[in-house]
Amino acid sequence: MIGLGTARRLARDRRGAMAVEFVMVAGPLFLVSFAAIDLGLILWTKSSLEAVAADAARCGAIKAAACTGSNSISSFVTAEATTWVLSSVVANLTVNVNSNVNSSACPAITVGTFETVEITTSYLAAGWLPPPFGNYNIDVCASYATSS
């Protein structure tokens, strides 16, 4: 058993207090840091896919050689997205063109005199983040007026 003098000496000893405090603060600090990084990646991915959708809508509207139909526009989107976003996001891309565009996802876009492109994908986080970040669905739309 520990004697009374030894117990008092251990109670006054402050060596190692900083290590204990660091252990208590490090977990939440790292969680918040990684969540901020992951949120930044989600925003980067959404912004990049918006630019890809705009490029694809313009490509289809001006009837460029790479975008002559729905399938070629989908291929154009996949090829361009590969240079901008993570490969796991590109693997889950769904591309809808003109009449196949989900009107509830793109309510302000008029189909008809516009070339409309909708890109839907899911951003899968590392699996350790809580829900809104663990599996975040990204849906972007773009339209470009066709030449008549």
C-alpha positions as CSV (number, residue, x, y, z in Angstrom):
1,M,0.0,0.0,0.0
2,I,1.1,3.5,-0.7
3,G,2.1,5.5,2.4
4,L,0.6,8.9,3.2
5,G,3.8,10.8,2.3
6,T,4.1,9.1,-1.1
7,A,0.4,9.9,-1.9
8,R,1.0,13.6,-1.1
9,R,4.1,13.7,-3.1
10,L,2.3,12.2,-6.1
11,A,-0.6,14.6,-5.7
12,R,1.8,17.6,-5.9
13,D,3.8,16.2,-8.9
14,R,2.7,18.0,-12.1
15,R,5.1,16.3,-14.5
16,G,3.1,14.8,-17.4
17,A,0.1,17.1,-17.0
18,M,0.7,18.6,-20.4
19,A,0.7,15.2,-22.0
20,V,-2.6,14.4,-20.4
21,E,-4.1,17.7,-21.5
22,F,-2.9,17.1,-25.1
23,V,-4.5,13.7,-25.2
24,M,-7.8,15.3,-24.1
25,V,-7.6,18.0,-26.7
26,A,-6.0,16.1,-29.6
27,G,-9.0,13.9,-30.5
28,P,-11.5,16.7,-31.1
29,L,-8.8,18.9,-32.7
30,F,-8.0,16.2,-35.3
31,L,-11.7,15.4,-35.9
32,V,-12.5,19.1,-36.6
33,S,-9.4,19.5,-38.8
34,F,-10.2,16.4,-40.9
35,A,-13.8,17.4,-41.2
36,A,-12.7,20.9,-42.5
37,I,-10.4,19.2,-45.0
38,D,-13.2,16.9,-46.2
39,L,-15.7,19.8,-46.4
40,G,-13.2,21.6,-48.6
41,L,-12.9,18.6,-50.9
42,I,-16.7,18.4,-51.1
43,L,-17.0,22.1,-52.1
44,W,-14.1,21.7,-54.6
45,T,-15.8,18.7,-56.2
46,K,-19.1,20.4,-56.5
47,S,-17.5,23.5,-58.0
48,S,-15.5,21.4,-60.4
49,L,-18.6,19.5,-61.5
50,E,-20.5,22.7,-62.1
51,A,-17.7,23.9,-64.4
52,V,-17.7,20.5,-66.2
53,A,-21.5,20.7,-66.6
54,A,-21.2,24.2,-68.1
55,D,-18.5,23.1,-70.5
56,A,-20.6,20.0,-71.6
57,A,-23.7,22.1,-72.1
58,R,-21.8,24.6,-74.2
59,C,-20.1,21.8,-76.1
60,G,-23.5,20.2,-77.0
61,A,-25.1,23.6,-77.8
62,I,-22.4,24.6,-80.4
63,K,-22.5,21.1,-81.8
64,A,-18.8,20.5,-81.3
65,A,-17.3,17.3,-82.8
66,A,-16.8,15.8,-79.3
67,C,-20.5,16.4,-78.3
68,T,-22.8,15.3,-81.1
69,G,-25.3,13.3,-79.0
70,S,-26.2,12.3,-75.4
71,N,-23.7,9.5,-75.3
72,S,-20.8,11.6,-76.6
73,I,-21.7,14.4,-74.1
74,S,-21.6,11.8,-71.3
75,S,-18.2,10.7,-72.5
76,F,-17.1,14.3,-72.6
77,V,-18.3,14.9,-69.0
78,T,-16.4,11.8,-67.8
79,A,-13.2,12.7,-69.6
80,E,-13.3,16.2,-68.4
81,A,-14.2,15.3,-64.8
82,T,-11.3,12.9,-64.6
83,T,-8.9,15.8,-64.8
84,W,-10.7,17.7,-62.0
85,V,-12.2,15.4,-59.4
86,L,-11.3,12.3,-57.4
87,S,-11.5,9.0,-59.3
88,S,-14.1,7.6,-56.8
89,V,-16.4,10.5,-57.7
90,V,-15.9,10.0,-61.4
91,A,-16.8,6.3,-61.1
92,N,-20.2,7.2,-59.7
93,L,-21.2,9.9,-62.2
94,T,-24.6,9.9,-63.8
95,V,-25.1,12.3,-66.7
96,N,-28.5,13.3,-68.0
97,V,-28.9,15.5,-71.1
98,N,-32.0,17.5,-72.2
99,S,-35.2,15.6,-71.8
100,N,-33.7,13.2,-69.3
101,V,-32.8,16.0,-66.9
102,N,-34.6,15.7,-63.5
103,S,-36.8,18.8,-63.4
104,S,-37.1,18.7,-59.6
105,A,-33.3,18.9,-59.3
106,C,-33.0,21.6,-61.9
107,P,-36.2,23.6,-61.6
108,A,-34.9,26.9,-63.1
109,I,-33.6,25.3,-66.3
110,T,-35.8,25.4,-69.4
111,V,-35.4,22.4,-71.7
112,G,-36.1,23.1,-75.4
113,T,-34.0,25.9,-76.7
114,F,-31.2,25.1,-74.3
115,E,-28.7,22.3,-74.1
116,T,-29.1,21.1,-70.6
117,V,-26.7,18.8,-68.7
118,E,-27.2,17.4,-65.2
119,I,-24.5,15.6,-63.3
120,T,-25.3,13.5,-60.3
121,T,-22.7,11.7,-58.1
122,S,-22.0,10.9,-54.5
123,Y,-19.0,11.9,-52.5
124,L,-18.0,9.0,-50.3
125,A,-15.9,10.2,-47.4
126,A,-13.4,7.9,-45.7
127,G,-16.3,6.4,-43.7
128,W,-15.4,8.0,-40.4
129,L,-17.4,11.2,-40.8
130,P,-20.9,11.5,-39.5
131,P,-23.9,12.1,-41.8
132,P,-24.1,15.0,-43.8
133,F,-20.5,14.4,-44.7
134,G,-20.2,10.6,-44.7
135,N,-22.1,10.2,-48.0
136,Y,-22.9,13.5,-49.6
137,N,-24.9,13.6,-52.9
138,I,-23.9,16.2,-55.4
139,D,-26.3,17.3,-58.1
140,V,-25.3,20.1,-60.5
141,C,-27.0,21.5,-63.6
142,A,-26.0,23.8,-66.4
143,S,-27.8,25.1,-69.6
144,Y,-26.4,26.8,-72.7
145,A,-28.6,28.4,-75.4
146,T,-28.5,26.5,-78.7
147,S,-28.0,28.3,-81.9
148,S,-31.1,28.4,-84.0
